[in-house]
């Protein structure tokens, strides 16, 4: 396939502090799926020492611990480039702690509330116990049809405000969960947040390696083309990965007592 002239820039936000569970792999997936289609792509690492450029075509943000979240949120608030990028419609994928820090506030281990970036209409408090395991969900986003799969490992319970919508309805796992002491909703849990050009989720994996439809939707937004116009890549290994992960979610290994 012939190379395209323009280079697609993937802004990897805070890879020095926000990639605890390998979420920097999402940027690698985006770059590879672009290259397979003949696009030139580069990953632009944006660390705590860098001003956030508003000129990238797409951004990714991964998970981290309390201190990293606090430092990262302060940096993004002060740098302001991500605000201008989102206002311009640049897609941003955030995972787990990245989801939490983009909200209005999140509660940390000592019980205090840390100020978030303020790009998502959400708040995060602790849930009753840590959620660890496979997470599957049916997407609620109108452009996504394939079931979502990932791995969650978090203590957060994220409450969505009126401007935020959930990404998917959970079948296995808890996703956004509910704060400690709150009864689970009768209709079941949801995962993630969709607001403007931001998609956020509690799914690690990395999530885009497990969910090619989601990856291609984000790429379509970055390229300013219609969803589905990129065409489907024939990658049996990805189909096999999804099959194994869904099977593993339904049949988790038994632990000896």
C-alpha positions in Angstrom: 0.0 0.0 0.0 1.3 3.5 -0.9 2.4 5.7 1.9 0.3 8.8 2.6 2.1 12.1 2.6 1.0 13.6 5.9 2.1 12.1 9.2 -0.5 11.2 11.8 0.7 12.3 15.3 -0.3 10.2 18.3 0.2 12.2 21.5 1.1 9.7 24.4 0.3 11.7 27.5 2.5 11.3 30.5 4.1 7.9 29.6 6.7 8.5 32.3 4.1 8.3 35.2 0.8 7.0 33.7 1.5 3.6 32.1 1.4 1.3 35.2 -0.5 -1.5 33.4 1.1 -1.2 29.9 -1.5 1.3 28.6 1.2 2.9 26.5 0.5 -0.1 24.2 -2.6 1.8 23.0 -0.5 4.3 21.2 1.5 1.4 19.6 -1.8 -0.2 18.4 -2.9 3.0 16.8 0.4 3.5 15.1 0.5 0.0 13.7 -3.1 0.1 12.5 -2.3 3.3 10.6 0.8 1.8 9.1 -1.0 -1.2 7.9 -3.3 1.1 6.0 -0.5 3.0 4.4 -0.4 6.0 6.7 2.7 7.4 8.2 2.4 7.8 12.0 4.6 8.8 14.9 4.1 8.6 18.6 4.9 11.9 20.4 5.7 11.2 24.1 4.5 14.1 26.3 6.1 13.8 29.7 5.8 15.9 32.9 8.7 18.0 31.5 6.8 18.8 28.3 4.1 21.3 27.4 1.1 19.5 25.9 0.9 20.3 22.2 -2.6 20.9 20.8 -1.4 19.8 17.4 -1.5 16.0 17.7 -4.2 14.2 15.8 -5.1 11.8 18.7 -4.1 11.4 22.3 -3.8 8.5 24.8 -3.6 8.5 28.6 -3.0 5.4 30.7 -3.2 4.4 34.4 -1.2 5.2 37.4 -1.2 5.5 41.2 -2.4 8.4 43.4 0.8 10.5 43.3 1.0 10.1 39.6 -2.6 11.1 39.1 -2.2 14.2 41.2 1.0 15.3 39.4 -0.5 14.5 36.0 -3.7 16.3 36.6 -1.9 19.4 37.7 0.4 19.3 34.7 -2.5 18.9 32.2 -4.5 21.8 33.9 -1.5 24.1 33.8 -0.3 23.2 30.3 -3.8 23.8 28.7 -2.8 22.2 25.4 -5.1 19.2 25.9 -8.0 21.6 26.5 -7.5 23.2 23.2 -7.1 19.9 21.5 -10.3 18.5 22.9 -12.2 21.7 22.0 -11.0 21.2 18.4 -12.4 17.7 18.4 -9.2 15.7 18.7 -10.0 12.3 20.1 -8.6 11.3 23.5 -8.6 7.8 25.0 -8.1 7.6 28.7 -7.8 4.4 30.8 -8.5 3.7 34.5 -6.6 6.4 36.6 -6.5 8.4 33.4 -10.3 8.4 33.3 -10.5 9.4 37.0 -8.0 12.3 36.7 -9.9 13.9 33.8 -12.9 14.4 36.0 -13.8 17.1 38.4 -12.2 15.4 41.4 -11.0 12.0 42.6 -10.5 10.7 46.2 -7.1 9.4 47.1 -5.9 6.8 49.7 -5.8 9.3 52.6 -9.4 10.3 52.1 -8.8 13.7 50.6 -10.1 14.9 47.3 -7.6 15.8 44.6 -8.6 18.3 41.9 -9.0 16.7 38.5 -8.4 18.2 35.0 -12.1 19.0 34.6 -12.6 17.7 31.1 -15.1 15.0 32.1 -18.3 15.5 34.1 -17.4 12.8 36.6 -16.2 12.3 40.2 -14.5 9.2 41.7 -14.7 7.8 45.2 -13.6 4.5 46.6 -15.8 1.4 46.2 -16.2 -1.2 48.9 -13.4 -3.5 47.6 -10.8 -3.7 44.8 -12.1 -4.9 41.5 -9.6 -7.2 39.7 -10.5 -9.4 36.7 -11.9 -9.6 33.2 -14.4 -7.0 32.2 -16.8 -7.3 29.3 -19.5 -4.9 28.2 -21.9 -4.2 25.4 -21.1 -0.8 23.9 -23.7 2.0 24.2 -21.9 4.2 21.8 -23.9 4.4 18.5 -20.8 3.8 16.3 -19.7 0.7 18.1 -21.3 -2.7 17.6 -18.7 -5.3 18.9 -18.7 -6.4 22.5 -15.9 -4.8 24.6 -13.3 -6.7 26.5 -10.6 -5.7 28.9 -9.0 -6.3 32.3 -9.9 -4.1 35.3 -7.8 -3.5 38.4 -9.0 -0.5 40.5 -10.6 0.7 43.7 -12.5 3.6 42.0 -16.2 4.2 41.8 -16.9 6.8 39.2 -20.2 8.7 39.1 -21.3 10.3 35.9 -22.8 13.7 35.7 -25.4 14.9 33.2 -22.8 15.8 30.4 -21.2 12.3 30.5 -22.5 9.1 29.0 -21.3 5.5 29.7 -19.3 3.7 27.1 -20.8 0.3 27.7 -23.2 -1.9 29.8 -21.2 -4.4 31.9 -21.8 -8.1 31.7 -18.8 -9.4 33.6 -16.9 -7.2 36.1 -18.0 -3.9 37.7 -16.5 -1.1 35.5 -17.5 2.3 37.0 -19.0 0.5 40.0 -20.7 2.5 42.8 -19.2 4.3 45.9 -18.9 2.3 49.1 -22.2 2.0 50.9 -24.3 2.6 47.8 -26.5 -0.2 46.5 -25.6 -1.5 43.0 -28.1 -0.3 40.3 -30.9 -2.7 39.5 -30.1 -2.3 35.8 -26.5 -3.4 36.3 -23.1 -1.7 36.1 -21.8 0.5 33.3 -18.2 1.1 32.2 -16.4 4.2 31.0 -17.3 7.6 29.9 -18.1 9.3 26.5 -18.1 13.0 26.5 -17.3 15.1 23.4 -14.2 13.7 21.7 -13.1 11.8 24.9 -13.6 8.1 25.4 -12.5 6.7 28.7 -12.7 3.2 30.2 -11.5 1.0 33.1 -10.4 -1.6 30.6 -6.7 -2.4 30.4 -5.4 -5.0 28.0 -4.2 -2.7 26.4 -7.8 -2.0 25.5 -7.2 -1.2 21.8 -5.4 -4.4 21.2 -8.5 -6.3 22.4 -11.0 -4.0 20.7 -10.0 -3.2 17.1 -13.4 -1.6 16.3 -12.8 0.9 19.1 -9.3 1.6 17.8 -10.6 2.2 14.3 -13.4 4.5 15.5 -10.8 6.6 17.3 -8.6 6.7 14.2 -11.5 7.7 12.0 -12.1 10.6 14.3 -8.4 11.6 14.2 -8.4 11.4 10.4 -11.7 13.2 10.1 -13.3 10.5 8.0 -16.6 8.6 8.4 -16.5 5.6 10.9 -16.2 2.4 8.9 -14.5 4.1 5.9 -11.1 2.8 6.9 -12.1 -0.8 6.1 -11.6 -3.8 8.2 -8.1 -5.3 8.6 -8.0 -9.1 8.3 -6.1 -10.1 11.4 -6.9 -13.6 12.6 -4.6 -13.3 15.5 -6.7 -10.4 16.9 -9.9 -12.5 16.4 -8.2 -15.3 18.3 -7.2 -13.0 21.1 -10.8 -11.7 21.5 -12.1 -15.3 21.5 -9.7 -16.3 24.2 -10.4 -13.3 26.4 -14.1 -13.7 26.2 -13.8 -17.4 27.0 -11.5 -16.6 29.9 -14.0 -14.1 31.3 -16.7 -16.7 31.3 -14.4 -19.4 32.7 -11.9 -17.8 35.1 -9.3 -20.1 36.6 -10.1 -21.7 39.9 -7.8 -20.9 42.8 -6.9 -23.5 45.3 -8.4 -22.8 48.8 
